[in-house]
Amino acid sequence: MNERAQDPRQTQRQPAPQRRVEMRVRPTGPIVPPTNIQSNALAVVIAIMAFLACLTLGAVSMVRATAQSWESQISREITIQIKPDDNLNMDEALTKAKDLALSFVGTRTGQIMDDAATARLLEPWLGPDLDLKELPVPRLVVITIDEQNPPDFEAMRSLLKETIPQAVLDDHRTWVDRLVSMAHTTVLIGLSVMALVFSAMILTVIFATRGALSGNRHIVEVLHFVGAEASFVGREFQKHFLKISLKGSAAGSAAAALVFAGLNVWQSRSLATPQSDQATALFGTFTVGWGGYLGIFATMLVIALLTTITARLTVMRTTHEIDQIRSDPARTDILPD
């Protein structure tokens, strides 16, 4: 026999070293429960945020349209005011001022406000049956101008001052500047309010996502342990919060659209009433048009998109923290609350 005969126990084949194989598991059931108290509360919060955002957007567009309408109406006309004087023939001065203004390029028509029209203007302050001959009331000449090619107001003002010393030209530039400033301020305030609403909504979604992730942390850890990718977990939470955000933002946007539609119906049915006249004078017509409704729809989509992106980023960050804890169990400083 061969002295170097091997022991049968030594000739047994040693088992190959085991290698860990990560499996990419894709569960068929949802990771996050489709409906629970947190989901319903988040949907209500998103609906409120969407309602406020759409209401702000509609109000800003409505006030801006009203300001533009006022600006257009004011900038179409200029006014010549002639103060009464004992040595002045008022009728001749009015006619001369009208003809002088119409001689400038850029003017279209002129109208002298007669005694009846002047009395109607002063009626809210001096009452009816006003006799203008007993009061030194200035008379007015209204000149319509070409907005695209306005006349030289400074030259017209100087010529009027030389021809009729009692005449004063008012081109309404002060009022137009104030309206433009008011419109810009209103837009800035509305955008600031919308930015605050979106910021509050994003923070709410972040806390809700971390809460849902913390409540389902054991599921996420098991999925990670068996090889589920972080992107898969992120997509599951993304779809969950997308459904919630769409439901909430659709409800809030629809409520805002119904508010504007209801106010428009009320205004159209209460014409010539003191309440409707005051509301129209301050805010214009309560209608946002197709552009406003498209803006409300776009706001709904933006809210849903922001909610989805916020939820995905929060989930990806939290799963990254879980990966860090698995690689270094001693790091408890990154444990989520």
C-alpha positions as CSV (number, residue, x, y, z in Angstrom):
1,M,0.0,0.0,0.0
2,N,1.0,3.5,-0.6
3,E,2.4,5.0,2.6
4,R,0.8,8.3,1.5
5,A,-2.6,7.0,1.3
6,Q,-5.0,9.7,2.2
7,D,-7.4,9.4,5.0
8,P,-11.0,9.1,3.6
9,R,-12.1,11.9,6.0
10,Q,-9.5,14.2,4.4
11,T,-10.6,13.4,0.9
12,Q,-14.1,14.7,1.5
13,R,-14.8,17.7,-0.5
14,Q,-15.0,20.8,1.6
15,P,-18.2,22.9,1.1
16,A,-17.7,26.1,-0.8
17,P,-17.8,29.3,1.2
18,Q,-21.3,30.7,1.3
19,R,-21.9,33.9,-0.5
20,R,-24.6,36.4,0.4
21,V,-27.0,36.9,-2.5
22,E,-29.1,40.0,-2.3
23,M,-32.6,39.5,-3.7
24,R,-34.5,42.3,-5.2
25,V,-37.9,41.8,-3.7
26,R,-40.9,43.5,-5.0
27,P,-43.9,43.0,-2.7
28,T,-47.3,42.8,-4.3
29,G,-49.1,44.6,-1.4
30,P,-48.7,48.3,-0.5
31,I,-46.0,49.2,2.0
32,V,-48.1,52.1,3.4
33,P,-51.8,51.5,4.3
34,P,-53.9,53.2,1.6
35,T,-56.2,54.8,4.1
36,N,-55.6,55.7,7.8
37,I,-56.1,58.6,10.1
38,Q,-52.8,60.2,9.1
39,S,-53.6,60.0,5.4
40,N,-57.1,61.5,5.9
41,A,-55.7,64.3,8.0
42,L,-53.0,65.0,5.5
43,A,-55.6,65.1,2.7
44,V,-57.6,67.7,4.6
45,V,-54.5,69.8,5.3
46,I,-53.6,69.7,1.6
47,A,-57.2,70.6,0.6
48,I,-57.1,73.7,2.9
49,M,-53.7,74.7,1.5
50,A,-54.9,74.3,-2.0
51,F,-58.0,76.3,-1.3
52,L,-56.0,79.2,0.2
53,A,-53.5,79.1,-2.7
54,C,-56.2,79.1,-5.4
55,L,-58.2,81.7,-3.6
56,T,-55.2,84.0,-3.4
57,L,-54.4,83.4,-7.1
58,G,-57.9,84.2,-8.1
59,A,-58.1,87.3,-5.9
60,V,-54.7,88.6,-7.3
61,S,-55.8,88.1,-10.9
62,M,-59.1,89.7,-10.3
63,V,-57.7,92.8,-8.6
64,R,-55.0,93.1,-11.2
65,A,-57.6,92.9,-14.0
66,T,-59.6,95.6,-12.2
67,A,-56.6,97.8,-11.8
68,Q,-55.7,97.5,-15.5
69,S,-59.3,98.4,-16.4
70,W,-59.1,101.5,-14.2
71,E,-55.8,102.4,-15.7
72,S,-57.1,102.0,-19.2
73,Q,-60.2,104.1,-18.5
74,I,-58.2,106.9,-16.8
75,S,-55.4,107.0,-19.3
76,R,-57.9,107.4,-22.2
77,E,-59.0,110.8,-21.0
78,I,-57.6,114.1,-19.8
79,T,-59.5,116.9,-18.1
80,I,-59.3,120.6,-18.4
81,Q,-60.7,122.4,-15.4
82,I,-61.6,126.1,-15.7
83,K,-62.1,128.0,-12.4
84,P,-64.8,130.7,-12.4
85,D,-63.8,134.3,-12.5
86,D,-65.8,137.5,-12.5
87,N,-64.0,138.8,-15.6
88,L,-64.3,135.4,-17.4
89,N,-66.9,134.4,-19.9
90,M,-67.2,130.7,-18.9
91,D,-68.9,129.5,-22.1
92,E,-66.4,131.2,-24.4
93,A,-63.5,129.9,-22.2
94,L,-64.9,126.3,-22.3
95,T,-65.1,126.4,-26.1
96,K,-61.7,127.9,-26.5
97,A,-60.1,125.3,-24.2
98,K,-61.8,122.5,-26.1
99,D,-60.6,123.8,-29.5
100,L,-57.1,124.4,-28.3
101,A,-56.8,120.9,-26.9
102,L,-58.1,119.3,-30.1
103,S,-55.5,121.2,-32.1
104,F,-52.8,118.9,-30.7
105,V,-51.9,115.7,-32.4
106,G,-53.0,112.7,-30.3
107,T,-56.4,114.0,-29.3
108,R,-59.6,112.6,-30.6
109,T,-62.8,114.1,-29.3
110,G,-63.7,116.8,-26.7
111,Q,-66.8,117.3,-24.6
112,I,-67.9,120.2,-22.5
113,M,-69.7,119.1,-19.3
114,D,-72.9,121.1,-19.2
115,D,-74.6,122.3,-16.1
116,A,-76.7,119.1,-15.7
117,A,-73.7,116.8,-15.9
118,T,-71.8,119.0,-13.4
119,A,-74.7,119.0,-11.1
120,R,-74.9,115.2,-11.2
121,L,-71.2,115.0,-10.3
122,L,-71.8,117.2,-7.3
123,E,-75.1,115.7,-6.2
124,P,-73.6,113.1,-3.8
125,W,-71.9,116.0,-1.8
126,L,-74.2,119.0,-2.3
127,G,-77.5,117.3,-2.8
128,P,-80.1,117.5,-5.7
129,D,-81.5,120.6,-7.3
130,L,-78.2,122.4,-7.3
131,D,-78.1,125.9,-9.0
132,L,-74.6,126.2,-10.3
133,K,-75.1,130.0,-11.0
134,E,-75.2,130.6,-7.2
135,L,-71.9,128.7,-6.6
136,P,-68.4,129.3,-7.9
137,V,-68.1,125.8,-9.3
138,P,-65.3,125.0,-11.8
139,R,-66.4,123.7,-15.2
140,L,-64.8,120.7,-17.0
141,V,-63.8,119.8,-20.5
142,V,-63.1,116.1,-21.1
143,I,-60.7,115.3,-23.9
144,T,-60.3,111.7,-25.2
145,I,-56.8,110.9,-26.4
146,D,-55.0,108.2,-28.4
147,E,-53.3,105.9,-25.8
148,Q,-50.8,104.7,-28.4
149,N,-49.8,108.2,-29.5
150,P,-50.6,110.6,-26.6
151,P,-50.3,114.4,-27.1
152,D,-47.6,116.6,-25.6
153,F,-49.1,117.3,-22.2
154,E,-46.5,119.9,-21.2
155,A,-46.9,121.9,-24.3
156,M,-50.7,121.8,-24.0
157,R,-50.5,122.8,-20.4
158,S,-48.3,125.8,-21.2
159,L,-50.5,127.0,-24.1
160,L,-53.6,126.7,-22.0
161,K,-52.0,128.7,-19.2
162,E,-51.0,131.5,-21.6
163,T,-54.4,131.5,-23.3
164,I,-56.7,130.9,-20.4
165,P,-55.0,131.6,-17.0
166,Q,-57.9,130.0,-15.1
167,A,-57.5,126.7,-17.0
168,V,-55.7,123.7,-15.3
169,L,-54.9,120.5,-17.3
170,D,-55.1,117.2,-15.4
171,D,-53.6,114.3,-17.3
172,H,-54.3,111.8,-14.4
173,R,-50.7,110.6,-14.3
174,T,-50.8,110.7,-10.5
175,W,-53.8,108.4,-10.4
176,V,-52.4,106.0,-13.0
177,D,-49.1,105.8,-11.1
178,R,-51.0,105.0,-7.9
179,L,-53.0,102.3,-9.7
180,V,-49.9,100.7,-11.2
181,S,-48.2,100.8,-7.8
182,M,-51.3,99.2,-6.1
183,A,-51.4,96.5,-8.7
184,H,-47.8,95.6,-8.3
185,T,-48.1,95.6,-4.5
186,T,-51.2,93.4,-4.7
187,V,-49.3,90.9,-6.9
188,L,-46.3,90.9,-4.5
189,I,-48.6,90.3,-1.5
190,G,-50.4,87.5,-3.3
191,L,-47.2,85.8,-4.3
192,S,-45.9,86.1,-0.8
193,V,-49.0,84.5,0.6
194,M,-48.8,81.7,-1.9
195,A,-45.1,81.1,-1.0
196,L,-46.1,80.9,2.6
197,V,-48.9,78.4,1.8
198,F,-46.5,76.2,-0.3
199,S,-43.8,76.3,2.4
200,A,-46.3,75.3,5.1
201,M,-47.6,72.5,2.8
202,I,-44.1,71.2,2.2
203,L,-43.3,71.1,5.9
204,T,-46.5,69.3,6.6
205,V,-45.8,66.7,3.9
206,I,-42.2,66.2,5.3
207,F,-43.6,65.5,8.8
208,A,-46.3,63.3,7.5
209,T,-43.9,61.3,5.4
210,R,-41.5,60.8,8.2
211,G,-44.4,59.8,10.5
212,A,-45.6,57.2,7.9
213,L,-42.1,56.0,7.4
214,S,-41.5,55.7,11.2
215,G,-44.7,53.8,11.6
216,N,-43.7,51.3,8.8
217,R,-40.0,51.3,9.7
218,H,-39.9,47.6,10.4
219,I,-41.4,46.9,7.0
220,V,-38.8,49.1,5.3
221,E,-36.0,47.5,7.3
222,V,-37.1,44.0,6.4
223,L,-37.4,45.0,2.7
224,H,-33.9,46.4,2.9
225,F,-32.6,43.3,4.5
226,V,-33.9,41.0,1.8
227,G,-32.5,43.3,-0.9
228,A,-35.3,45.8,-1.8
229,E,-33.9,48.9,-3.4
230,A,-34.3,52.3,-1.8
231,S,-35.7,53.6,-5.1
232,F,-38.5,51.0,-5.0
233,V,-39.5,52.1,-1.4
234,G,-39.4,55.7,-2.5
235,R,-41.7,55.0,-5.4
236,E,-44.2,53.2,-3.2
237,F,-44.3,56.2,-0.8
238,Q,-44.4,58.5,-3.8
239,K,-47.5,56.9,-5.2
240,H,-49.1,56.8,-1.8
241,F,-48.6,60.6,-1.3
242,L,-49.4,61.4,-4.9
243,K,-52.9,59.9,-4.4
244,I,-53.4,61.8,-1.2
245,S,-52.2,65.1,-2.7
246,L,-54.3,64.8,-5.8
247,K,-57.4,64.1,-3.7
248,G,-56.7,67.0,-1.4
249,S,-55.6,69.5,-4.0
250,A,-58.5,68.7,-6.3
251,A,-61.0,69.2,-3.4
252,G,-59.4,72.5,-2.4
253,S,-59.2,73.8,-6.0
254,A,-62.8,72.8,-6.7
255,A,-63.9,74.6,-3.6
256,A,-62.1,77.8,-4.6
257,A,-63.5,77.6,-8.2
258,L,-67.0,77.2,-6.7
259,V,-66.5,80.3,-4.5
260,F,-65.6,82.5,-7.5
261,A,-68.5,81.0,-9.5
262,G,-70.9,81.6,-6.7
263,L,-69.8,85.2,-6.2
264,N,-70.1,85.8,-10.0
265,V,-73.7,84.4,-9.9
266,W,-74.5,86.6,-6.9
267,Q,-73.1,89.7,-8.5
268,S,-75.0,89.1,-11.8
269,R,-78.3,88.6,-9.9
270,S,-77.9,91.6,-7.6
271,L,-77.1,94.3,-10.1
272,A,-77.9,97.9,-9.2
273,T,-78.0,97.2,-5.5
274,P,-75.8,99.1,-3.0
275,Q,-74.0,95.9,-2.0
276,S,-73.2,94.9,-5.5
277,D,-72.2,98.4,-6.6
278,Q,-69.8,98.8,-3.7
279,A,-68.3,95.3,-4.3
280,T,-67.9,96.1,-8.1
281,A,-66.3,99.5,-7.3
282,L,-63.7,97.9,-5.0
283,F,-63.0,94.6,-6.6
284,G,-64.5,94.7,-10.1
285,T,-66.4,91.7,-11.4
286,F,-66.1,88.5,-9.4
287,T,-65.0,86.5,-12.4
288,V,-61.6,85.0,-13.1
289,G,-62.3,83.8,-16.7
290,W,-60.9,80.7,-18.4
291,G,-57.4,81.9,-17.7
292,G,-58.1,82.0,-13.9
293,Y,-59.7,78.6,-13.9
294,L,-56.7,77.2,-15.8
295,G,-54.5,78.9,-13.2
296,I,-56.4,77.1,-10.5
297,F,-56.0,73.8,-12.3
298,A,-52.3,74.5,-12.7
299,T,-52.0,75.3,-9.0
300,M,-53.6,72.0,-8.2
301,L,-51.0,70.2,-10.3
302,V,-48.2,72.1,-8.8
303,I,-49.3,71.3,-5.3
304,A,-49.6,67.6,-6.2
305,L,-46.1,67.7,-7.8
306,L,-44.5,69.4,-4.8
307,T,-46.1,67.0,-2.4
308,T,-44.9,64.0,-4.4
309,I,-41.3,65.3,-4.8
310,T,-41.2,66.2,-1.1
311,A,-42.3,62.8,-0.1
312,R,-39.9,61.0,-2.4
313,L,-36.9,63.1,-1.2
314,T,-37.8,62.5,2.4
315,V,-38.1,58.8,1.9
316,M,-34.8,58.5,0.1
317,R,-33.1,60.5,2.8
318,T,-34.6,58.3,5.5
319,T,-33.7,55.0,3.8
320,H,-30.2,56.4,3.4
321,E,-30.1,56.9,7.2
322,I,-31.3,53.3,7.6
323,D,-28.4,52.1,5.4
324,Q,-26.0,54.1,7.5
325,I,-27.3,52.5,10.7
326,R,-27.0,49.0,9.2
327,S,-23.4,49.6,8.2
328,D,-22.5,51.2,11.5
329,P,-25.0,50.2,14.3
330,A,-23.1,52.3,16.8
331,R,-24.4,55.5,15.1
332,T,-27.7,56.2,16.9
333,D,-27.5,59.9,16.3
334,I,-29.1,59.6,12.9
335,L,-32.1,57.6,14.1
336,P,-35.3,59.3,13.0
337,D,-37.7,60.5,15.6
